[in-house]
Amino acid sequence: MIPVTAAAGRRYGVLGLGRSGLVSARAIRAGGGEALCWDDSEAARATAAAEGFTVTDLTKPESWAGVDRLILSPGVPHHWPETHPAVEAALEAGALLDNDFGLFFEEAEAWRLAGDYGPEAEDQAARAAEMGLYDPTPGPKFILITGSNGKSTTSALTAHLLTAMGAPTQLGGNIGRGVLDFDVPPPEGFVVMEISSYQLDSARRLDADLGVWLNISPDHLDRHGGMGGYVAAKRRLFEFGRPLSAVIGVDEPEGRLIANQIRYEAESSAPVLEISSRKALKTNTGWSAFLDGGDLVEWREGAELFRLDVSTLPTLRGRHNGQNLAAAWGICRLLGFEPERIAPHLASYPGLPHRMELVAQIDGVAWVNDSKATNADAAEKALLTYDRIRWIAGGVPKAGGIEPLKPLFGKIAKSYLIGEAAQDFAATLGAHPHEIVRTLEEALRRARAEAQPGETVLLSPACASFDQFKDYEARGAAFRKIVEGLREAAEARGGGAP
C-alpha cells in the first residue's frame, strides 16, 4: 500500500466506497490522516464501518468542518450529468477535489525529491539517455494508458513484457489493483496504469513519465456532456504533468493533433512514437510502429528498424490487437528495451478475461466471452475477428447503438438480443435474423440449439451491463458458468470436442 503521507494530521472525505474508494481510505489512514467515508449504498457504508472508518453523510454542509479534500471514486459524477450532492457540499466548503491517482502522484513526487537511487536505476537512466528518450533522471517510471478501446489489453500486455524481461513491474489503476494499493516501487521499477476518462477527469495531478493515447470513439457521453467533454477529459493526460514521452495512436484526427502538439512543444528529438493499425507510418522523420499485413513494423527516421510476424499470436488476434501490440511495443522501446529482448515474450501473453476469451469448443462450435465490449466500437473488433457468428448483444445501450456495425451484419448468422437495448437493436437489425430473448441464459440456450459446426457463439454486447449484472465481469462470469455447464452436458453425452 502507498501511505498518503500528505494526509497526516488532516481529514479527507472519501466519496464512493467501491474498490478504489476503500483503498483510498485505507491509504489515508496508513499515512496518519482521517478518512470520513460516504456512499449512497447502505451496504457499502456498512463495509467501511466494519473496517473502523468514520461514516459521515458528506452531503450535509456541517460534515465539512475541518475537512481539506474530497477523494472521488470513478463512478461519482462531479459535473455531468449532474453534480453529486456531496460534491456540491465540498465545493461550497472550499475543499479540494481529487482522486486516488492525484494522491498517488503527490506521494511519487516525494519519492523523487528524496532521490536516493542505486546503480540499477542509474543504469536504466544511462540506457535511456543513449537512446535519446525521456528525461534520463533515475527513479521509477510511471506509464499511463488511456483510450476508448484496448487500454486494458495494452496495459496488461505491457506489464507482461516488462515482467518477462526481468523489470520490477506493477499493473493497476482501472484494471486490477487500485493505484494506492501498489507497493512503493523500487527506483528501477515500472508502474503501468490504465486510466479511464472518469479518473482523468477528477485527478488533480497526472505526472506520467510516459503517456499513451490509443484511440477515441463515442463512449460515456452522458457523463462528459458530449463528445467534446469526453475528448477533453482524455486530453488531460497530456496537459497535466506533461508526460516526458508518449505513444500516440494516430488513426483518428484527435490522436494526430495530440502527437503534433507534443512533438512541437517537446525538447527531445523523438519524444513521440506514433502507432497505427490502419496505415504504414513510413516517414522520413519521427518514430513509429504499425501493422503491415500480418507483420508489426518499427520505423524510425526513414528506415525500417524491425519487422515481426504477429499473425499467429494466439491471444492477440484481430486488427485491433495490432494497435495494442504496436502500443505495448512502442512503450517498451521508449523505455529503452531492445527489439530482440521484447519479441520473444509476445507469444506467452495469456490474454485478458472477458476480452475475446475462448471459453469452450462444443461440438465444433466456439463459445467466446467478449463481455468487456461495452460499446459498438469494441464489439466491432470481435465481429471483424470471427466468421459465421451467433451474436449475443444488448444491455444498457450507449449513444448511437449498433448503427455503426451495420456493414458487419452479413457475418452474423443470427443475433440474440438481451436487456434494455433489445427492442432498439432489433429495429436496427431489421431483416437480419434476430430474436429478442431478454436474458443471457435464454440467449445461450437458444444459440446452443441452433449453432452449427464452424460457427462462433459470441457474447459481445456493445452495451453496459448494469440492467442485469453488477458489471461486465459479472456478465462474463455468468457466460462462462453457463457455457461450462453446456460443455459438461455435451461431454456426458459423448460430445463436446471440436
BELTACOR-V254413 format. One record per residue. N is the residue number from 1. PHI is phi as a letter, one per 20 degrees, with the letter a starting at -180 (* if undefined). NEAR is the number of other ideal C-beta (glycine too) atoms within 10 Angstrom. Layout:
# BELTACOR-V254413
n/phi/near
N/PHI/NEAR
N/PHI/NEAR
This chain:
# BELTACOR-V254413
n/phi/near
1/*/15
2/e/23
3/f/18
4/e/28
5/f/16
6/f/18
7/e/24
8/g/11
9/m/8
10/d/16
11/d/20
12/d/27
13/e/28
14/c/30
15/d/27
16/n/24
17/d/26
18/e/17
19/g/15
20/f/27
21/f/27
22/f/23
23/f/22
24/f/31
25/f/27
26/f/20
27/f/29
28/f/30
29/f/19
30/f/15
31/e/22
32/n/14
33/d/21
34/d/17
35/d/25
36/e/22
37/d/27
38/b/26
39/b/24
40/f/14
41/e/12
42/f/8
43/f/8
44/f/19
45/f/18
46/f/12
47/f/17
48/f/20
49/f/13
50/f/8
51/e/13
52/n/8
53/e/21
54/f/14
55/e/16
56/c/20
57/f/13
58/f/25
59/f/16
60/e/12
61/g/12
62/f/9
63/f/19
64/e/22
65/f/8
66/m/10
67/d/21
68/e/17
69/b/22
70/d/28
71/e/30
72/e/29
73/e/24
74/g/24
75/f/14
76/e/22
77/f/18
78/d/20
79/b/16
80/e/17
81/f/10
82/b/10
83/f/15
84/f/21
85/g/14
86/f/25
87/f/23
88/g/14
89/f/22
90/f/26
91/f/15
92/f/10
93/e/18
94/n/9
95/f/19
96/e/14
97/e/19
98/b/20
99/b/29
100/f/29
101/f/27
102/f/22
103/f/27
104/g/28
105/f/20
106/f/18
107/f/20
108/f/21
109/f/13
110/f/10
111/f/16
112/f/14
113/f/7
114/f/10
115/m/10
116/e/9
117/d/19
118/e/11
119/f/10
120/f/15
121/f/19
122/f/14
123/f/13
124/f/23
125/f/21
126/f/12
127/f/15
128/f/22
129/f/14
130/f/10
131/e/15
132/m/11
133/e/22
134/f/22
135/g/14
136/f/17
137/f/15
138/f/21
139/p/22
140/f/21
141/d/29
142/d/23
143/d/28
144/d/30
145/c/30
146/c/29
147/q/26
148/f/20
149/b/25
150/n/24
151/f/25
152/f/21
153/f/29
154/f/31
155/f/31
156/f/24
157/f/28
158/f/28
159/f/26
160/f/20
161/f/26
162/f/26
163/f/16
164/f/16
165/e/16
166/n/8
167/e/19
168/f/16
169/c/20
170/c/22
171/c/21
172/a/22
173/n/28
174/f/22
175/c/20
176/m/16
177/f/16
178/f/24
179/f/30
180/e/26
181/e/20
182/f/21
183/e/12
184/f/13
185/f/19
186/f/15
187/g/22
188/e/20
189/e/21
190/c/25
191/c/24
192/d/30
193/c/27
194/f/26
195/c/27
196/e/19
197/f/25
198/f/21
199/f/27
200/f/23
201/f/23
202/d/24
203/f/26
204/e/16
205/c/17
206/b/24
207/e/20
208/f/26
209/f/24
210/c/25
211/d/25
212/c/32
213/d/27
214/e/27
215/a/24
216/b/24
217/b/18
218/g/16
219/a/22
220/l/20
221/f/17
222/f/13
223/f/18
224/d/22
225/m/14
226/o/13
227/f/15
228/f/10
229/f/18
230/f/23
231/f/16
232/f/16
233/f/23
234/f/25
235/f/19
236/g/18
237/g/25
238/d/22
239/d/12
240/d/17
241/n/18
242/l/15
243/g/24
244/f/22
245/b/26
246/b/27
247/d/31
248/c/28
249/f/28
250/d/23
251/e/18
252/c/16
253/g/9
254/f/19
255/f/21
256/f/14
257/g/14
258/f/24
259/g/23
260/f/14
261/f/15
262/f/19
263/f/18
264/f/8
265/e/10
266/e/17
267/e/7
268/f/13
269/f/11
270/b/17
271/e/21
272/d/25
273/d/28
274/e/25
275/c/33
276/b/20
277/d/22
278/d/14
279/b/12
280/e/13
281/e/19
282/e/13
283/d/13
284/e/7
285/c/10
286/n/17
287/c/23
288/b/25
289/c/27
290/b/24
291/e/23
292/c/16
293/m/10
294/e/12
295/d/14
296/e/25
297/d/20
298/d/21
299/c/22
300/b/17
301/l/12
302/n/10
303/b/9
304/f/11
305/e/14
306/a/18
307/c/13
308/b/17
309/f/10
310/d/21
311/f/13
312/d/9
313/f/18
314/f/11
315/d/18
316/c/22
317/f/20
318/n/16
319/f/12
320/f/24
321/f/24
322/f/25
323/f/27
324/f/28
325/f/25
326/f/28
327/f/30
328/f/30
329/f/28
330/f/28
331/g/30
332/f/25
333/f/22
334/f/26
335/e/24
336/o/20
337/e/18
338/f/13
339/g/15
340/f/8
341/e/14
342/f/21
343/g/16
344/f/11
345/e/16
346/f/20
347/f/12
348/e/12
349/f/21
350/e/10
351/n/19
352/d/16
353/f/15
354/m/22
355/c/25
356/l/24
357/e/19
358/f/14
359/e/20
360/a/19
361/d/14
362/c/23
363/l/16
364/n/14
365/d/22
366/e/19
367/d/26
368/d/22
369/e/26
370/c/27
371/f/27
372/f/24
373/f/26
374/e/25
375/b/24
376/f/24
377/f/22
378/f/22
379/f/25
380/g/21
381/f/22
382/f/25
383/f/26
384/f/16
385/e/20
386/d/22
387/d/12
388/l/14
389/d/24
390/e/27
391/e/34
392/d/25
393/c/30
394/p/31
395/q/26
396/e/16
397/f/23
398/d/21
399/g/13
400/n/16
401/l/18
402/d/28
403/g/9
404/f/16
405/e/24
406/g/12
407/f/10
408/d/16
409/f/19
410/f/7
411/e/17
412/e/21
413/f/18
414/a/17
415/d/26
416/d/27
417/d/24
418/c/26
419/m/26
420/f/17
421/e/23
422/g/22
423/f/11
424/f/15
425/f/26
426/f/16
427/f/9
428/f/16
429/f/20
430/l/9
431/e/6
432/f/15
433/g/13
434/b/20
435/b/15
436/e/16
437/d/21
438/m/15
439/d/14
440/f/25
441/g/15
442/f/14
443/f/27
444/f/24
445/f/15
446/f/17
447/f/25
448/f/19
449/f/7
450/d/16
451/f/22
452/d/11
453/g/10
454/n/11
455/e/19
456/c/21
457/e/29
458/d/27
459/e/33
460/b/28
461/f/34
462/l/28
463/b/28
464/f/21
465/d/23
466/f/16
467/f/14
468/c/17
469/c/20
470/f/10
471/a/15
472/f/21
473/f/14
474/f/15
475/f/27
476/f/24
477/f/17
478/f/20
479/g/26
480/g/19
481/f/11
482/f/19
483/f/21
484/f/13
485/f/12
486/f/21
487/f/18
488/f/12
489/f/13
490/f/18
491/f/12
492/f/9
493/e/8
494/n/7
495/d/12
496/o/17
497/f/10
498/f/11
